[in-house]
Amino acid sequence: MADIQAIIRNLFRVGICSTSDASLGTLTATFPDRDDMVSDELAMVYKGGWGASNAIPQPGDTVVCLFLGNGISDGICLGKIYDSDDPPGEDGQEGVFFEDGSFVYFDHTAGKLMVKAMGGADIESPGSVSVKAESVQIKATTVTIDGDLNVTGTVSASNIQG
């Protein structure tokens, strides 16, 4: 009975992400309760389906891992465990946040989808792109239109005399 309890106790382990490789979808984890033993490369479990994600924990993140019961060489990482330093959705924001400051999230408090692309953004479609809103503001140093411009309604400009 004691052997079974020991095996079960070692199936799920909480550790700290040591290294991560997004291109391979793997990471290693350190287990402080095991004298800082480091796991072999562990495959990540990813969210699949329509909103598939390729997010991977970063070094220093607390992670939970599932092992086959023969040590910490064969297993998978189930994902990041949120803690008090990084609680999920505490501020009403749910989405994806990147290390350069870029993000895409839904702000539940404001009821808005928020997008910020620090390195710029490209929207490409083989078909048409439609924007439908009560109002649209564009704040830019330069706006370039390569093609025809069709306007229905009134056009006004503060810098045109006439």
C-alpha positions as CSV (number, residue, x, y, z in Angstrom):
1,M,0.0,0.0,0.0
2,A,2.9,2.4,0.8
3,D,4.4,1.8,-2.6
4,I,1.1,2.7,-4.3
5,Q,0.8,5.9,-2.3
6,A,4.4,6.9,-3.2
7,I,3.7,6.3,-6.9
8,I,0.5,8.4,-6.7
9,R,2.2,11.2,-4.8
10,N,4.8,11.4,-7.6
11,L,2.4,11.3,-10.5
12,F,1.5,15.0,-10.2
13,R,4.3,17.4,-9.3
14,V,4.4,21.2,-8.9
15,G,7.6,22.8,-10.0
16,I,9.2,25.9,-11.5
17,C,9.7,26.2,-15.3
18,S,13.5,26.2,-15.8
19,T,13.7,26.4,-19.6
20,S,11.1,26.6,-22.4
21,D,11.3,26.1,-26.1
22,A,8.3,27.4,-28.0
23,S,9.5,26.0,-31.3
24,L,9.4,22.4,-29.9
25,G,6.6,22.9,-27.4
26,T,8.7,21.7,-24.5
27,L,10.1,22.8,-21.2
28,T,12.1,21.6,-18.2
29,A,11.0,22.0,-14.6
30,T,12.8,22.3,-11.4
31,F,11.3,20.7,-8.2
32,P,12.4,22.6,-5.1
33,D,10.9,19.8,-2.9
34,R,13.3,17.4,-4.6
35,D,16.5,19.3,-3.9
36,D,16.0,21.3,-7.1
37,M,16.0,18.2,-9.3
38,V,15.4,19.2,-13.0
39,S,13.2,17.2,-15.2
40,D,14.0,16.0,-18.7
41,E,12.4,17.9,-21.6
42,L,8.6,17.7,-21.1
43,A,6.0,18.1,-23.8
44,M,3.4,20.8,-23.2
45,V,-0.3,20.2,-23.2
46,Y,-2.0,22.9,-25.4
47,K,-5.5,24.2,-25.7
48,G,-6.9,22.9,-29.0
49,G,-10.0,23.6,-31.0
50,W,-11.2,26.8,-32.5
51,G,-9.2,29.0,-30.1
52,A,-6.0,26.9,-30.3
53,S,-3.1,28.4,-28.4
54,N,0.6,27.9,-28.6
55,A,1.4,29.7,-25.3
56,I,4.1,28.1,-23.2
57,P,5.2,28.8,-19.6
58,Q,8.3,31.0,-19.2
59,P,11.2,30.4,-16.9
60,G,10.2,31.2,-13.3
61,D,6.5,30.3,-13.9
62,T,5.0,27.7,-11.5
63,V,3.9,24.7,-13.5
64,V,2.1,21.4,-12.8
65,C,3.5,18.2,-14.4
66,L,2.1,14.7,-14.8
67,F,4.7,11.8,-14.8
68,L,4.3,8.2,-15.6
69,G,5.4,7.0,-12.2
70,N,9.0,6.1,-13.0
71,G,10.6,9.3,-11.9
72,I,10.7,12.7,-13.7
73,S,12.0,11.6,-17.0
74,D,8.8,10.6,-18.8
75,G,5.9,13.0,-18.4
76,I,4.1,16.1,-19.7
77,C,3.6,19.6,-18.5
78,L,-0.1,20.4,-18.0
79,G,0.4,24.1,-17.8
80,K,1.1,27.1,-15.6
81,I,-0.4,27.5,-12.2
82,Y,-1.4,31.1,-11.4
83,D,-0.4,32.5,-8.1
84,S,-0.9,35.7,-6.2
85,D,1.9,37.5,-8.2
86,D,0.1,36.8,-11.5
87,P,-3.6,36.1,-10.9
88,P,-5.8,35.2,-13.9
89,G,-8.3,37.9,-14.9
90,E,-8.1,39.8,-11.6
91,D,-8.5,43.1,-13.3
92,G,-11.3,42.0,-15.7
93,Q,-8.9,41.4,-18.6
94,E,-8.8,38.1,-20.3
95,G,-6.6,37.5,-23.2
96,V,-3.0,37.1,-24.5
97,F,-0.2,39.3,-23.3
98,F,3.3,39.3,-24.9
99,E,6.7,40.1,-23.5
100,D,7.2,43.2,-25.7
101,G,4.0,44.9,-24.3
102,S,1.7,43.8,-27.2
103,F,-1.7,42.3,-26.2
104,V,-5.1,41.1,-27.4
105,Y,-7.6,40.9,-24.5
106,F,-11.2,41.4,-23.7
107,D,-11.8,44.0,-20.9
108,H,-14.9,42.7,-19.1
109,T,-15.3,46.0,-17.1
110,A,-15.2,48.2,-20.2
111,G,-16.9,45.7,-22.5
112,K,-14.2,46.2,-25.2
113,L,-11.8,44.1,-27.1
114,M,-8.4,45.7,-26.7
115,V,-5.5,45.3,-29.1
116,K,-2.0,46.8,-29.0
117,A,0.8,45.8,-31.4
118,M,4.1,47.2,-30.3
119,G,5.8,46.3,-33.6
120,G,3.0,47.3,-35.9
121,A,0.2,45.3,-37.3
122,D,-0.7,43.8,-40.7
123,I,-4.3,42.8,-41.7
124,E,-4.4,40.8,-44.9
125,S,-7.3,39.2,-46.6
126,P,-7.9,37.8,-50.1
127,G,-11.4,39.2,-49.8
128,S,-12.8,42.4,-48.5
129,V,-12.4,43.8,-45.0
130,S,-15.3,45.6,-43.4
131,V,-15.3,47.9,-40.4
132,K,-18.7,48.7,-39.0
133,A,-18.9,51.1,-36.0
134,E,-20.7,54.2,-34.7
135,S,-17.5,56.1,-35.3
136,V,-13.9,55.5,-36.3
137,Q,-10.9,57.6,-35.3
138,I,-7.6,57.3,-37.0
139,K,-4.6,59.1,-35.4
140,A,-1.6,58.8,-37.6
141,T,1.2,61.0,-39.0
142,T,0.4,59.8,-42.5
143,V,-2.5,57.9,-44.1
144,T,-1.8,56.4,-47.5
145,I,-4.6,55.0,-49.7
146,D,-3.3,52.9,-52.6
147,G,-6.4,52.6,-54.8
148,D,-9.8,54.3,-55.3
149,L,-11.5,56.1,-52.5
150,N,-15.3,56.1,-52.5
151,V,-17.1,58.3,-50.0
152,T,-20.8,58.5,-49.4
153,G,-21.9,61.3,-47.1
154,T,-20.1,64.6,-46.2
155,V,-16.3,65.1,-46.3
156,S,-14.9,67.8,-44.1
157,A,-11.3,68.8,-43.5
158,S,-9.9,71.5,-41.2
159,N,-7.0,72.4,-43.5
160,I,-8.9,73.0,-46.7
161,Q,-10.1,76.6,-47.4
162,G,-13.0,77.0,-49.7
